[in-house]
Amino acid sequence: MTTDRQNGSLYTRIENKIAFVEFGHPASNSFPGELLQRLTDELNILSTNSEVSVIVLQSEGDGAFCAGASFDELLAVSNLEEGAKFFSGFANVINAMRNCSKLIVGRIHGKAVGGGVGLAAACDYALATEQSAIKLSELAIGIGPFVIEPAVSRKIGKAALAEMTLAAHEWKNAYWAQEKGLYAKVLENVSDLDKELDLFVSKLASYNPEALSEMKKVLWEGTENWDTLLYERAGISGKLVLSDFTVNALNQFKKK
């Protein structure tokens, strides 16, 4: 089932010290600004919840995992301040994932584009299906993956990032993403994905929560500058989204 709510949906359920956080939006699970803020707030709350040891980040339905930023909201940006604010939404989510005291496991059941790749990269561990191809198409619409780049590069490196961003129209398959370090495992289908996910997070939740929290800090060492870097990057994207090139490209994409 997928949501039909214009601003999307966000649901959390907690079972056996595991918090399952599920987002959804009728436009291929893309993110309007309000949904980005709700996800940020939810991760910050879970970070201090002593009843939670592990977070699973997942999305609704059986189509795309996440199509990135909302095209409607990108087209609605009319000035630099609005542009920087919109892209800061992704900065907020990635920083919330980074600063969260709990390990975050991504359930990537389908394709991820743009900001969706950023979300997968900001997970501490990601499981995917063979359908979970990835694409960074931002250059094709006149912007770039500037806000999510640090998270993506941290997982796959600059060479693979260049391969993705410069070939902005090309999909990379799930096994390529696994080979580069974005996905820990690729399963044949959603049924196998959920079995593997259940086994993995159940085991993880049985470990010492203090040890898990300390391990999380180790995994993110050297990223302290993201508190300023990601917002500087949001300003770059916010400026570019106002360009004639991007406005025209977004309108062309919407017509397809």
N, C-alpha and C positions, 0 to 999 in steps of 0.2 A: 504494500500500500504506500502511496506517496501523498504528501500533503498538497492541498490546493491553496494554502494560505499565502497571500501576496508577499509577506515578509518572512515566510518560511516557518519552520518549527524546530524546537529543540526539546528533547526529552532525556531525562536521566533516570536510570533505575540502578539500585545498589543491591547486589547479592553476594554474599560470602566474601566481603571486603573488596569486591570488584565493582567499579562504577562504569556502567555502559552509557556513554553519551552519544546520542543519535541526532544528527541534524538533517533537515530536509528542505527542499524547495522545488516547486513544480518545474522550474527551468533547469533541469539536469543537476539538481542540488547545488546551484550556484549561490553566491553570497551577496545579499544586499547588506548595507551597512548595519542595520538593526540586528540582523542575525549574527554578524561578526561580533558585535558588542555583547550579545547574549551569550555567545560561546566563551568569550573572554571572561565575563563575569562568572560563568559556571565553573570554569577551570580554576579561577581564583578561590572560589568557595570550596571546591573539592580538595584543593591543596592543603587546607587546614582541617579537613574532616578526618578525625582519628578512626572512623569506621571504614575508611577506604585505604587500601594499599596499592591498588593498580587501577588505571583508567583505560577503558577501551573506547577509542574514537571511531565512530562508524556513521554511515549515512543511510538514508531510506531507499527502499525500492530495489529493483534489480537492473537498473540502467547504469548511468555514470556514477562513480564515487563522488566526484565534484568537478563542476565546470568552471570553477574559479569565480571571478568577480561578476556581479550582475551587470549585464550589458545595458539594461535600462538605466541603472544608476550612473554608469560611466557616461552615457549620453546626456544625462541630466546635469552633469558638472558644468558650472557656468563661470567659475573663477578659481584662482589659485588656492584660496583658502578651502573651498569645497573639495577641490581635487586632492590636496594634501590630507584633508580630514578623511576622505573615503579610503585612500590607500593606507592611512594610519590604522584603519580597521584590521587589515591583515598584519600589520606590525604588532598591534596589540595582542592578537591571537597567538602569533609565533612567540612573542615574549612571554605570554602567559603559559604556553606550553614549555618553554625553556625554564622559566622560574618555578613552575609547579613542583611541589615536593614529591609528587607521585610519578612513577614511571608510566608513560603513555604508550599503549600498543595500538597501532592502526589496523583496522579491518578494511582493507582496500578491495572492494568486491567488483569494481569496474573501472572504466577509464577515468583518468585524472588530467585536467588541463590547467595550466597557469597556476593560480592560487591553490588549486587542488593538489598539485605536485608539491607546493610549498608546505601544505598541511601534512602530507605523507612524509616529507623530509623532516619535519619538526617532531614527528613521533620518535620515541626512543627505540622502537622496534616495529616493523610493519610486515604484516602477512597479506598476501595478495592472491588473486586468481589469474589464470591465463588471459582473462579478458581485461586485465588492468594495465592497458597500454597508457603511455604518458606523452604529453606534448606541451612545449612552452611556445605558444603561438604569438606572444606579445609583440615581437618585432613586426609581425605581419599587419598589426593594427596601429603601428606607429609609436608604441610605447615599449617597455622592456620589463623583464621580471626582476626589477630592481629591489623591491622589498623582500621578496622570497629568496633572492639569490644567495645570501649568506647561509640560509638553512639548506638549500639544495647543494651548494658547493661543498658544504661541510660533509655531506653524505657521498656525493659522487665525484667531487673534484672539479677543477676548472676546465680540464680538457673535455670531460663529458658534458659539462655545462655549455661550453662553446658548441659542441656537436649538436646539442638540443636547441639552443637559442638561435643559432645562425641558420639552421635548417628549420625555420619556424613553422613550415607546413607539414613536417614529417612526424609521424608517430613513431615512438620507440616502444617495442613490445615489452611485456612484463619480464621476460628472461633477460633482456638487455638491462632493465632497471635492477634486477637482482644481481647481475654480474657487476654492475657499477656500485652496488651497496645501498641502493634505496630500499629494496625489499629484502627481508631476511630469508623468506621462503615464498615460493610460488606454487599454489595448489591448482589442481585441474579444474575444479568447479567450486561453487559457493558451499555446497554440502561438505566437501573436504576441507574448505577454508574454515568453516565453523567448528568442525571437529578438532582441527589443529589448534585453532584459537582457544577453544575451551580447555584443552589439555595444557596449553602453554600458560594462559593467565591463571588457571587454578594452581599450577605449580608455583608461579611467581608470587601469588597471593599467600602462599604458605611460608614464604621466607620471612626473615626478620625485617619488619617495616623500617627500622632504623638503618639497617644495612642497605635496603633498597633506596632510601632517601639519600644516603651518602654516596651510593653508586651513581645516582642521578646527577649529583654535583660534579662528580668526576667526568661523566660523559659530556658535560657542557662547559668544562674548563676552557678558558680563553675566549668566551663569547660575551664577557661583561660589557663590552662596548656596544652591543646591540641595542642597549637602552637609548642610545643616541643615533647609532648608525641607521637603524631601520626607519626612523622618522625622517632622517635626512634623505633616505631613498624614497620615502613616500612623497616628499616635496618634489623630487625629480619626476616621478610618475604623474603627480598632480599637475605639473607644468605641461608635460607632453600630451596629456589627455585632452588639453584644450586646443591642440594644434589642428589646423584644417585637415591635415593628413589623417589624423586619428578619427576626427568626427566623420569624415567621408568613409573611412574604412569600417567604422562601427555601423554606419547606416547600411553599407553594402552587406555586411555580415548579417544584419537583422532581416534583410530582404531574402536571404537564402532559405 
